[in-house]
Amino acid sequence: MSRIGKKIIPVPDKVSIAVKDSKVTVKGPKGTLEKDFLPSGITIKQEGKIVQVETASQERTDRAKQGMVRAIVNNMVTGVTKGFVRELEINGVGYRAELTGKNLTLALGFSHPVIFPLPDGITAAVDAKQTRITLSGIDKALLGQTAANLRGKKPPEPYKSKGVKYVEERIRTKEGKAGAS
């Protein structure tokens, strides 16, 4: 029994949802999101300011799809009303970030600067110390993938924790080699 799939999605004012075939379109004050993903056996019903995701059968796979569709549509509604934010932190001597237009220029200890182009719909801000990057956007999946790609440029290593990490991420450091006397 999908508990998440059965929950209703409240639609705030200034937000409209349209479903045509397998395409779901959500328009709101921050922008418009379109996804072409509706699996077979799943329907979306809208009654006033409430949206409900329903399934044709009670099979396990259909209930799982129902929960997935409900979560995606709810994220779309949240994205066009509030938006999403993901913060990353750069640790290391000389490691820094700089925003130049639609590109992030990163100094990550390589012999060359790493240029990271931001996808459309994602904006970035770098703090004054140039060690904290704040990514924001309305599409949660695109924001998460962009943050993961940025972290992948220099993941934190376990000995000195140098690299790019999420702000809330905890790095378990290993003990180094025991020094020979």
C-alpha positions in Angstrom: 0.0 0.0 0.0 1.6 3.2 -1.2 1.2 5.8 1.6 2.9 8.5 -0.4 0.9 7.9 -3.5 -2.4 8.2 -1.8 -1.6 11.7 -0.3 -3.3 14.6 -2.0 -1.2 17.4 -3.5 -2.5 20.9 -2.4 -2.2 23.4 -5.3 -1.4 26.9 -4.1 -2.9 30.0 -5.7 -1.2 31.2 -8.9 -0.2 27.6 -9.8 -1.9 25.7 -12.6 -1.4 22.0 -13.5 -2.2 20.6 -16.9 -2.1 16.9 -17.9 -2.1 15.9 -21.6 -1.4 12.3 -22.6 1.8 11.6 -20.6 3.0 15.2 -20.3 2.5 17.1 -17.0 2.9 20.9 -17.1 3.0 23.0 -13.9 3.0 26.8 -14.2 3.7 29.1 -11.2 5.2 32.4 -10.2 8.8 31.2 -10.5 8.4 29.5 -13.9 7.1 26.6 -15.8 8.1 22.9 -15.6 7.2 20.2 -18.1 7.8 16.5 -17.7 6.9 13.7 -20.1 6.9 10.8 -17.8 3.4 9.5 -16.9 3.6 5.7 -16.8 0.7 3.5 -18.0 -1.9 2.7 -15.4 -1.4 6.0 -13.5 -3.9 8.9 -13.8 -3.8 12.4 -12.3 -7.1 13.9 -11.2 -7.6 17.5 -10.4 -10.5 18.8 -8.4 -10.3 22.5 -7.6 -7.1 23.2 -5.6 -6.4 19.5 -4.9 -4.5 17.0 -7.2 -4.7 13.2 -6.6 -2.6 10.5 -8.3 -4.5 7.3 -8.9 -3.6 3.8 -10.0 -5.7 1.4 -12.1 -4.7 -1.7 -10.1 -3.3 -2.5 -6.7 -0.3 -4.4 -7.9 3.0 -3.7 -6.2 4.7 -2.1 -9.3 1.6 0.1 -9.9 1.6 1.3 -6.3 5.3 2.1 -6.6 4.7 4.1 -9.8 1.9 5.9 -8.1 4.2 7.1 -5.2 6.9 8.1 -7.7 4.5 10.2 -9.8 3.0 11.8 -6.8 6.5 12.8 -5.5 7.6 14.2 -8.8 4.4 16.3 -9.3 4.7 17.5 -5.7 8.3 18.5 -6.3 7.2 20.3 -9.5 4.6 22.3 -7.5 7.1 23.1 -4.8 9.7 24.2 -7.4 7.4 26.7 -9.2 6.3 28.2 -5.9 9.4 28.2 -3.6 12.2 26.8 -5.6 15.1 24.6 -4.4 18.5 25.4 -3.0 21.6 23.2 -2.7 24.8 24.4 -1.0 28.3 23.1 -1.6 31.5 23.8 0.2 35.1 23.8 -1.0 37.8 22.7 1.4 41.6 22.9 0.7 44.4 25.5 0.6 44.0 27.6 -2.5 40.8 25.9 -3.5 38.2 28.5 -4.5 35.3 29.2 -6.9 34.5 32.2 -9.0 31.3 33.0 -11.0 31.9 34.4 -14.5 28.7 34.8 -16.4 27.0 31.3 -16.7 30.2 29.5 -15.8 31.8 28.6 -12.5 35.6 28.8 -12.6 37.1 26.5 -9.9 40.6 26.3 -8.6 40.8 22.7 -7.2 44.5 22.0 -7.0 44.9 21.0 -10.6 47.4 22.7 -13.0 44.5 24.3 -14.8 41.3 26.0 -13.7 38.1 23.8 -14.0 35.4 25.6 -15.9 31.9 24.3 -15.0 29.1 25.5 -17.3 25.7 25.9 -15.5 22.7 24.4 -17.2 19.7 26.6 -18.1 17.4 27.0 -15.1 20.2 26.8 -12.5 21.7 29.9 -10.9 24.7 30.0 -8.7 26.1 32.4 -6.1 29.6 32.3 -4.5 30.2 33.8 -1.1 32.9 36.4 -0.3 35.4 33.8 0.8 34.9 32.0 -2.5 34.5 28.6 -0.6 30.8 28.2 -0.6 28.6 27.8 -3.7 24.8 28.1 -3.5 23.0 26.5 -6.4 19.3 27.3 -6.9 16.6 26.4 -9.4 13.0 25.2 -9.8 13.7 21.7 -11.1 14.8 19.5 -8.1 16.2 16.7 -10.3 18.3 19.0 -12.5 19.5 20.9 -9.4 20.6 17.7 -7.7 22.3 16.4 -10.8 24.1 19.7 -11.3 25.3 19.6 -7.6 26.5 16.0 -8.0 28.4 16.8 -11.2 30.0 19.8 -9.5 31.0 17.6 -6.5 32.4 15.0 -8.9 35.0 17.5 -10.2 37.0 16.9 -7.0 35.2 14.7 -4.4 36.5 15.1 -0.9 39.3 12.7 0.0 39.3 10.8 3.3 42.7 11.9 4.7 42.5 15.7 4.8 38.9 16.2 3.5 40.1 18.4 0.6 37.6 18.8 -2.3 34.0 19.8 -3.0 31.4 18.5 -0.7 27.8 19.3 0.3 27.5 21.6 3.3 25.5 19.0 5.3 27.8 16.1 4.3 30.1 14.6 7.0 33.4 13.2 5.8 34.9 10.5 7.9 38.6 11.0 7.9 41.0 8.2 8.0 44.1 8.1 10.1 47.3 8.5 8.0 50.3 6.3 7.9 52.1 5.7 11.2 55.4 7.6 10.8 58.6 5.5 11.0 61.1 7.0 13.4 
